[in-house]
């Protein structure tokens, strides 16, 4: 009996199974290839697509189109006599400090002509240098960074009623409160107003909050320390001048609850005798109201001062007018006791001499 007939069905079944497996495997491979072809491919660069992409990218990067205020306009621009720290990647021989000459240009080795620097920001000047090196053929792909290291014009002048008037060096916009802090703060006789005179060296300077640029603006100093007030964000830039007005100080000494000096809020404020006594915490129980005196400086007399007798009782009763104090006036309230009055009168000269330099000066 031959075994071929018995094996034939089995062989046929195996061949059929292999064909089925191959068919299914081919379907899987074909399906995989179809999925791969369906995946999005990176766009092929073409002149039309590049120009379209560039045209759409410019508005997106533009501060005006995005609605974001430009910070580039507020950056410091290079001025003549500035010192620039130029770093050229992989070219240490050219990486060093350069001084802008009087006409606003910088002479750089390997470049045939001086490069204009004044009027550009540090970033803009770096791009100008890169373009000049590339066009001259000296460097193929230059990478340059520029830092303004020193500038004779990048400073804010602070004058008036500050403890240490000085020229404060700055690079770019700086908070006014920081500038005043570097000057030791306000003087005892400082008023409530500071005047900022803008410089054309920083045309981007303006009052924070979107206000229009102005050659001269005034700032209320009592709002500078309030972080919630837009005035606290006021900035000054290179070339600006800050002037803090002198409002003056008046002194209330003797039998008052809080003797010392008190600043006038501004140069135009007028404080009367009764107002001054109220500011000083009112008179004490041993004060002699009928013998109050105003001691005022007067260079026309030999003693250098002039005294006025004041009866506070008459002012309270309406029989005498409530006089107005002047800057540096001393309102002196004596004691009613004989011994204390004697001690007060003998020490009056000392009080007068030291009143203007007393440490007890209160800001209102």
C-alpha positions as CSV (number, residue, x, y, z in Angstrom):
1,X,0.0,0.0,0.0
2,X,1.4,3.3,-1.0
3,X,1.7,6.1,1.5
4,X,1.5,9.0,-1.1
5,X,-2.2,9.0,-1.2
6,X,-2.3,9.4,2.6
7,X,0.3,12.2,2.7
8,X,-1.2,14.1,-0.2
9,X,-4.1,15.7,1.7
10,X,-1.8,16.8,4.5
11,X,0.7,18.4,2.1
12,X,-2.1,20.2,0.3
13,X,-3.4,21.5,3.6
14,X,0.0,22.8,4.6
15,X,0.6,24.5,1.3
16,X,-2.8,26.2,1.6
17,X,-2.0,27.3,5.1
18,X,1.3,28.9,3.9
19,X,-0.6,30.7,1.1
20,X,-3.0,32.1,3.6
21,X,-0.2,33.3,6.0
22,X,1.6,35.0,3.1
23,X,-1.5,36.7,1.9
24,X,-2.3,38.0,5.4
25,X,1.3,39.2,5.9
26,X,1.1,41.0,2.6
27,X,-2.0,42.8,3.7
28,X,-0.4,43.9,6.9
29,X,2.6,45.2,5.1
30,X,0.5,47.0,2.6
31,X,-1.7,48.5,5.4
32,X,1.4,49.7,7.2
33,X,2.8,51.4,4.1
34,X,-0.5,53.1,3.5
35,X,-0.5,54.5,7.0
36,X,3.0,55.8,6.6
37,X,2.2,57.5,3.4
38,X,-0.8,59.1,5.0
39,X,1.3,60.7,7.8
40,X,1.9,64.6,7.2
41,X,5.3,65.3,5.7
42,X,7.5,68.3,6.3
43,X,6.8,70.9,3.6
44,X,9.3,71.2,0.9
45,X,10.9,74.6,0.7
46,X,10.0,76.6,-2.3
47,X,10.4,80.3,-3.2
48,X,6.7,80.8,-3.0
49,X,6.3,79.0,0.3
50,X,9.3,80.7,1.8
51,X,8.1,84.2,0.9
52,X,4.7,83.4,2.2
53,X,6.1,82.1,5.5
54,X,8.3,85.1,5.8
55,X,5.4,87.4,5.1
56,X,3.3,85.7,7.8
57,X,6.1,85.7,10.3
58,X,6.8,89.4,10.3
59,X,3.4,90.5,11.6
60,X,3.5,87.8,14.3
61,X,6.9,89.1,15.5
62,X,5.9,92.7,15.3
63,X,5.0,94.3,18.7
64,X,2.4,96.5,17.0
65,X,0.6,93.5,15.4
66,X,0.7,91.4,18.6
67,X,-0.4,94.4,20.8
68,X,2.6,94.0,23.1
69,X,4.4,97.3,23.8
70,X,7.8,97.4,22.3
71,X,10.7,97.3,24.8
72,X,13.3,98.0,22.1
73,X,12.3,101.7,22.0
74,X,13.0,102.0,25.7
75,X,16.5,100.6,25.5
76,X,19.6,102.8,25.7
77,X,21.0,103.9,22.4
78,X,24.8,104.2,21.9
79,X,26.2,107.8,22.2
80,X,29.6,109.3,21.3
81,X,32.4,108.5,23.7
82,X,30.7,105.3,25.0
83,X,32.8,102.3,25.7
84,X,31.6,99.1,24.1
85,X,32.6,95.6,25.0
86,X,32.5,93.6,21.7
87,X,32.9,89.9,21.6
88,X,33.3,88.1,18.3
89,X,32.9,84.3,18.6
90,X,36.1,82.4,17.8
91,X,38.0,85.6,17.0
92,X,39.7,86.6,20.3
93,X,42.0,89.0,18.4
94,X,39.1,91.3,17.7
95,X,37.2,90.7,20.9
96,X,37.9,93.7,23.1
97,X,36.7,97.2,24.2
98,X,36.0,99.8,21.6
99,X,35.5,103.5,22.1
100,X,32.9,105.4,20.1
101,X,34.5,108.5,18.6
102,X,33.1,112.0,18.7
103,X,31.2,111.5,15.5
104,X,29.6,108.3,16.7
105,X,31.6,105.7,14.8
106,X,33.8,102.8,15.8
107,X,37.0,101.7,14.0
108,X,37.3,97.9,14.0
109,X,40.3,96.1,12.6
110,X,39.8,94.2,9.3
111,X,37.0,96.5,8.3
112,X,37.9,99.1,5.6
113,X,35.7,101.9,7.0
114,X,34.5,102.9,10.5
115,X,31.1,101.6,11.5
116,X,28.3,103.9,12.7
117,X,27.4,103.1,16.3
118,X,25.7,106.1,17.7
119,X,21.9,105.9,17.5
120,X,21.8,102.1,17.6
121,X,21.1,99.9,20.5
122,X,23.7,97.3,21.5
123,X,21.8,94.5,19.7
124,X,21.4,96.6,16.6
125,X,25.1,97.6,16.4
126,X,26.0,93.9,16.8
127,X,23.9,93.1,13.7
128,X,25.6,96.0,11.8
129,X,29.0,94.6,12.6
130,X,28.0,91.1,11.5
131,X,26.7,92.4,8.2
132,X,29.9,94.5,7.7
133,X,32.2,91.6,8.3
134,X,30.1,89.4,6.0
135,X,30.0,91.9,3.2
136,X,33.8,92.6,3.4
137,X,34.5,88.9,3.1
138,X,36.6,88.9,6.3
139,X,34.3,86.5,8.2
140,X,31.8,84.2,6.6
141,X,29.3,83.7,9.5
142,X,30.3,86.1,12.3
143,X,28.5,85.9,15.7
144,X,28.9,89.1,17.6
145,X,27.6,90.4,21.0
146,X,27.9,94.0,22.1
147,X,27.6,95.3,25.7
148,X,27.7,99.0,26.6
149,X,30.3,98.9,29.4
150,X,30.6,102.6,30.1
151,X,29.0,105.8,29.0
152,X,29.7,109.4,30.0
153,X,26.2,110.3,29.0
154,X,24.4,107.4,30.6
155,X,23.7,109.1,33.9
156,X,20.9,110.8,35.7
157,X,21.6,114.1,37.5
158,X,19.8,114.5,40.8
159,X,19.7,117.8,42.5
160,X,17.7,119.7,45.1
161,X,16.4,118.4,48.4
162,X,18.1,115.0,48.5
163,X,20.8,114.1,51.1
164,X,23.5,113.5,48.5
165,X,22.9,115.3,45.2
166,X,25.0,113.6,42.6
167,X,25.2,112.1,39.1
168,X,23.9,108.5,39.2
169,X,25.2,106.3,36.4
170,X,22.5,104.2,34.6
171,X,22.2,102.0,31.6
172,X,18.7,102.2,30.3
173,X,15.5,103.1,32.1
174,X,15.7,102.9,35.9
175,X,13.0,103.4,38.6
176,X,13.0,106.9,40.1
177,X,12.7,105.5,43.6
178,X,15.9,103.5,43.0
179,X,17.7,106.7,41.9
180,X,16.6,108.6,44.9
181,X,17.7,105.7,47.2
182,X,21.2,106.0,45.7
183,X,21.2,109.6,46.7
184,X,20.5,108.8,50.3
185,X,16.8,109.5,50.2
186,X,15.0,112.8,50.6
187,X,16.4,115.7,52.6
188,X,14.5,116.9,55.7
189,X,13.3,119.9,53.9
190,X,12.2,118.1,50.8
191,X,8.8,119.0,49.4
192,X,6.3,116.7,47.9
193,X,7.1,117.2,44.2
194,X,10.0,116.1,42.0
195,X,10.5,117.5,38.5
196,X,11.9,115.2,35.8
197,X,13.4,116.9,32.8
198,X,13.7,114.4,30.0
199,X,16.7,114.2,27.8
200,X,16.7,113.6,24.0
201,X,19.3,110.9,24.6
202,X,16.5,108.5,25.6
203,X,13.6,109.4,23.4
204,X,11.7,106.3,24.5
205,X,11.3,107.6,28.0
206,X,7.8,108.4,29.1
207,X,5.6,108.3,32.1
208,X,4.6,104.7,33.0
209,X,1.0,104.0,32.1
210,X,1.1,105.0,28.5
211,X,1.2,108.7,28.9
212,X,2.7,110.9,26.2
213,X,6.4,111.7,26.3
214,X,7.1,115.2,27.8
215,X,10.1,117.3,28.2
216,X,9.2,118.0,31.8
217,X,7.0,116.1,34.1
218,X,6.2,116.3,37.9
219,X,5.9,113.4,40.2
220,X,4.3,113.3,43.7
221,X,6.9,111.8,46.0
222,X,4.4,110.5,48.6
223,X,3.1,108.1,45.9
224,X,6.5,106.6,45.0
225,X,6.4,104.1,47.9
226,X,2.9,102.9,47.1
227,X,3.4,99.8,44.9
228,X,-0.2,99.9,43.8
229,X,0.1,103.4,42.4
230,X,1.3,103.8,38.8
231,X,3.5,106.7,39.9
232,X,5.7,104.1,41.7
233,X,6.7,102.7,38.3
234,X,8.0,106.0,37.0
235,X,11.3,105.6,35.3
236,X,14.1,107.9,34.3
237,X,16.7,107.3,31.6
238,X,20.2,108.4,30.6
239,X,20.5,112.2,30.4
240,X,17.5,112.9,32.5
241,X,17.6,115.5,35.3
242,X,15.7,115.0,38.5
243,X,15.1,118.1,40.8
244,X,13.5,117.7,44.2
245,X,12.0,120.9,45.5
246,X,13.0,122.4,48.8
247,X,9.8,123.0,50.8
248,X,11.5,124.2,53.9
249,X,11.2,123.2,57.6
250,X,9.6,125.0,60.5
251,X,10.4,124.2,64.1
252,X,8.1,124.0,67.2
253,X,10.1,123.9,70.4
254,X,9.5,124.2,74.1
255,X,6.4,123.1,75.9
256,X,4.7,121.0,73.2
257,X,4.1,117.3,73.2
258,X,6.2,116.6,70.2
259,X,9.0,119.2,69.7
260,X,11.1,119.2,66.6
261,X,11.2,120.2,63.0
262,X,8.4,119.7,60.5
263,X,8.7,119.9,56.7
264,X,6.4,121.9,54.6
265,X,4.7,119.7,52.1
266,X,5.6,122.0,49.2
267,X,7.1,125.4,48.7
268,X,3.7,127.0,48.5
269,X,2.2,125.6,51.7
270,X,1.4,128.0,54.5
271,X,1.2,126.9,58.1
272,X,-0.3,129.2,60.7
273,X,0.7,129.3,64.4
274,X,-2.3,127.3,65.6
275,X,-1.8,124.7,62.8
276,X,1.9,124.4,63.8
277,X,0.9,123.8,67.5
278,X,-1.6,121.2,66.4
279,X,1.0,119.4,64.2
280,X,3.4,119.3,67.2
281,X,0.8,117.5,69.4
282,X,-0.5,120.7,71.1
283,X,1.0,122.6,74.0
284,X,1.6,121.0,77.4
285,X,-0.2,121.8,80.7
286,X,2.6,124.0,81.9
287,X,3.0,126.1,78.7
288,X,2.7,129.9,79.0
289,X,0.4,130.7,76.0
290,X,0.7,134.4,76.4
291,X,4.5,134.5,75.9
292,X,4.9,132.4,72.7
293,X,7.6,133.7,70.4
294,X,8.4,133.4,66.7
295,X,12.2,133.4,66.1
296,X,13.0,134.2,62.5
297,X,16.3,134.6,60.7
298,X,17.1,138.1,59.6
299,X,20.5,138.9,58.1
300,X,19.8,142.6,58.2
301,X,20.2,142.8,62.0
302,X,23.4,142.2,64.0
303,X,22.1,139.2,65.9
304,X,21.0,137.5,62.7
305,X,17.5,136.9,64.0
306,X,14.3,138.7,64.8
307,X,11.8,137.8,67.5
308,X,8.0,138.3,67.5
309,X,5.9,138.0,70.7
310,X,2.7,136.0,70.2
311,X,-0.2,135.7,72.6
312,X,-1.9,132.4,71.7
313,X,-4.9,133.3,74.0
314,X,-5.6,136.4,71.9
315,X,-5.5,134.3,68.7
316,X,-7.9,131.7,70.2
317,X,-10.2,134.5,71.3
318,X,-10.1,136.1,67.8
319,X,-8.5,139.3,69.1
320,X,-5.3,138.8,67.1
321,X,-4.8,137.3,63.6
322,X,-3.3,133.8,63.3
323,X,0.0,134.5,61.7
324,X,1.7,132.4,59.0
325,X,5.1,130.8,59.7
326,X,7.9,130.9,57.1
327,X,10.5,128.3,56.3
328,X,13.1,128.0,59.1
329,X,10.9,129.8,61.6
330,X,11.1,128.6,65.2
331,X,7.9,128.7,67.2
332,X,9.0,128.7,70.8
333,X,6.5,127.9,73.7
334,X,8.0,128.7,77.1
335,X,7.0,127.2,80.5
336,X,5.0,129.1,83.1
337,X,7.1,128.1,86.1
338,X,9.7,130.7,87.3
339,X,12.6,128.3,87.5
340,X,11.7,126.5,84.3
341,X,11.2,129.9,82.6
342,X,14.6,131.0,83.7
343,X,16.2,127.9,82.4
344,X,14.3,128.2,79.2
345,X,15.4,131.8,78.6
346,X,19.0,131.1,79.3
347,X,19.1,128.2,76.9
348,X,17.2,130.0,74.1
349,X,20.4,130.9,72.3
350,X,21.5,127.3,72.3
351,X,18.1,126.2,71.0
352,X,18.2,128.8,68.3
353,X,21.7,127.8,67.2
354,X,20.9,124.1,67.2
355,X,17.4,124.1,66.0
356,X,18.2,124.0,62.3
357,X,20.4,121.0,62.8
358,X,18.2,119.0,65.1
359,X,17.7,115.3,64.4
360,X,14.1,115.4,65.3
361,X,12.7,116.4,61.9
362,X,9.3,114.9,61.0
363,X,8.1,114.3,57.5
364,X,4.3,115.0,57.1
